[in-house]
Amino acid sequence: MAISEAPHLVDVVRTTDDKRYDVRRERNVLIPLNDGVSLAADLYLPDAPGPFPTLVSYYPYHKDDLIGAFFEYPRQYFAERGYANLLVDYRGTGGSEGVCTDTFDTLQEGADGAEVIEWAAAQPWCNDSVGFGGMSYGGIMSLAVAAQ
């Protein structure tokens, strides 16, 4: 298809004018799992009384490395607009405890992710609404979590 035949796309780019909150960051929040292992997460919160809907991203790529830098803007953006955000390291990766199993271990990673959702929903800063998603590996694992 030639460029002239491509559909016209319009992007809406918001400036910081629609920012509603300052952001509070909590690094290395430990999320306890039922088997005694704790997963490490970074939490971004609107700096205001909650509770807030919560967005969870869950990756094996170490939140304190490239994936954390990659997700810095969206975590900040959504927290400024009233969403709590968690970026969680998989079991045995990054700051999380335990042993990392095989790649795409949908049973273990899915079960751990489901516990993360339950934990987040029970926190005083969460309003019981939790969204879970990601790109590539994180997107695939969101399906594994949903299957739990």
LINHUNOR-V483348 format. One record per residue. N is the residue number from 0. PHI is phi in whole degrees, -180 to 180 (none if undefined). PSI is psi in radians with two decimals (999 if undefined). Layout:
N_PHI_PSI, N_PHI_PSI
This chain:
0_none_2.29, 1_-73_2.69, 2_-57_-0.66, 3_-65_-0.34, 4_-95_-0.15, 5_-69_2.53, 6_-64_2.59, 7_-77_2.16, 8_-111_2.45, 9_-122_2.21, 10_-103_2.40, 11_-102_2.07, 12_-110_2.06, 13_-91_2.51, 14_-92_3.12, 15_-69_-0.03, 16_-63_-0.47, 17_-92_0.13, 18_-65_2.26, 19_-107_-0.42, 20_-135_2.63, 21_-76_2.92, 22_-120_2.37, 23_-108_2.26, 24_-111_2.35, 25_-122_2.02, 26_-92_2.55, 27_56_0.78, 28_-69_2.28, 29_-96_2.21, 30_-106_1.94, 31_-77_2.35, 32_-102_2.86, 33_-61_-0.46, 34_-90_0.13, 35_95_-0.19, 36_-78_2.54, 37_-115_2.37, 38_-99_2.44, 39_-91_2.44, 40_-143_2.70, 41_-106_2.34, 42_-116_2.22, 43_-113_2.21, 44_-128_2.55, 45_-61_2.41, 46_-85_1.26, 47_-161_2.86, 48_-61_2.40, 49_-95_-2.73, 50_-85_2.95, 51_-132_2.68, 52_-64_2.64, 53_-125_2.43, 54_-113_2.32, 55_-119_2.31, 56_-120_2.44, 57_-141_1.97, 58_-139_2.72, 59_-92_0.14, 60_-97_0.24, 61_71_1.82, 62_-60_-0.42, 63_-91_0.22, 64_-121_-2.55, 65_-60_-0.69, 66_-64_-0.62, 67_-64_-0.74, 68_-66_-0.68, 69_-61_-0.66, 70_-95_0.12, 71_-60_-0.86, 72_-62_-0.90, 73_-64_-0.62, 74_-63_-0.79, 75_-63_-0.82, 76_-57_-0.90, 77_-71_-0.60, 78_-65_-0.66, 79_-63_-0.33, 80_-112_0.28, 81_101_0.29, 82_-116_2.37, 83_-78_2.57, 84_-134_2.31, 85_-119_2.27, 86_-113_2.01, 87_-114_2.34, 88_-81_2.39, 89_-60_2.80, 90_-51_2.25, 91_76_0.15, 92_-124_2.71, 93_54_-2.25, 94_-89_0.04, 95_-82_2.61, 96_-81_3.06, 97_93_-2.99, 98_-117_2.26, 99_-76_2.22, 100_-89_-2.84, 101_-60_2.67, 102_-60_2.45, 103_58_0.75, 104_-80_1.44, 105_-64_-0.47, 106_-71_-0.94, 107_-69_-0.86, 108_-66_-0.64, 109_-65_-0.75, 110_-65_-0.76, 111_-62_-0.77, 112_-61_-0.67, 113_-64_-0.67, 114_-67_-0.62, 115_-61_-0.76, 116_-62_-0.80, 117_-62_-0.73, 118_-62_-0.85, 119_-61_-0.77, 120_-62_-0.47, 121_-87_-0.07, 122_-79_2.58, 123_-65_-0.37, 124_-85_-0.10, 125_-105_2.44, 126_-93_0.39, 127_80_-0.05, 128_-100_2.02, 129_-127_2.19, 130_-105_2.50, 131_-134_2.19, 132_-170_-3.12, 133_176_-3.06, 134_-112_2.57, 135_57_-2.08, 136_-55_-0.77, 137_-63_-0.62, 138_-69_-0.73, 139_-63_-0.75, 140_-70_-0.44, 141_-64_-0.58, 142_-69_-0.67, 143_-64_-0.67, 144_-67_-0.77, 145_-62_-0.49, 146_-75_-0.19, 147_-74_999
